[in-house]
Amino acid sequence: MNKKELIKELNDKGCEFSKIRFYSKSPYQKNRFKPEFVGWEAWVYTKANSHFGALITQESWEHDKELEISSLH
């Protein structure tokens, strides 16, 4: 997944956001886990609350994508 794919998927599901910070390798995971366990992460800031972002990790996205999307509405 890359930033463009995530934006397209969120737009297709009707999620409104003001900003996305996307990392192809999570800085947190990169410093703490073995390389084979490091995935992407995205901080999604909604228009309603632009000061606090919702974290989406590759693991949570693959486990339950619909739950992650519903948490942004």
N, C-alpha and C positions, 0 to 999 in steps of 0.2 A: 504494500500500500504506500502511496505517496500523498502529498498534500492535495494535489489536484483531484485524485480519486476520492479522497475523504470529503472534500468540499462538494463534489458532484453527488456523492451518496447522501450527504446531509441535506443538500438542496432538494434532491428527489423525494426525500421523506418529509419535506416541509419544515425543516429546522431553520430558525432564524438566528444568526449569530453576527457579532460585530468584528470578531478577530479570531484567528486560529494561529497558535504557535505549534508548529509541527517539527518533530525531531525524528530523523530516520533511525537513530540509535538513541534510546533514552539515556540522558546524562546520569540519572540516578542509577539505573540498572548497569550502565557501563562501568561505573566506579565500584559496584558491589558484587556483580555476578560474573560468571564465566562467559566468554564471548558467545557461546552457543545458546545462552539463555537471555540475551539482550534483544529486545524488540523495539518497535517504534512507539512513540507516544505523542499525543496531541493535547494541548490545552485549548479548550473551546470556550470563548467568552460570549455570552448571550447579550442581546440588546437590552434585556430587562435588568441585568446585573453585570455591568462591564468591568467591575472591580475584582470579581472572583470568577476564576475559570473552572470548568469541569475537566477533570483529567480522564482521558481515554487511552488505555494502553492496548497494545496488540493482543495481549492475552485476554483482556476483558472483552475486546471487540470480537475475537474469534469464539469466545465462550458464549456470549449472549449479546449479539449486536442490537437486537430490538430493545433490550433493557437500557443499553447505553444511549440509544437514540431517544427513548422515552424520558430519560433523565434530563435531557436538554430542553424539553417542552415546558 
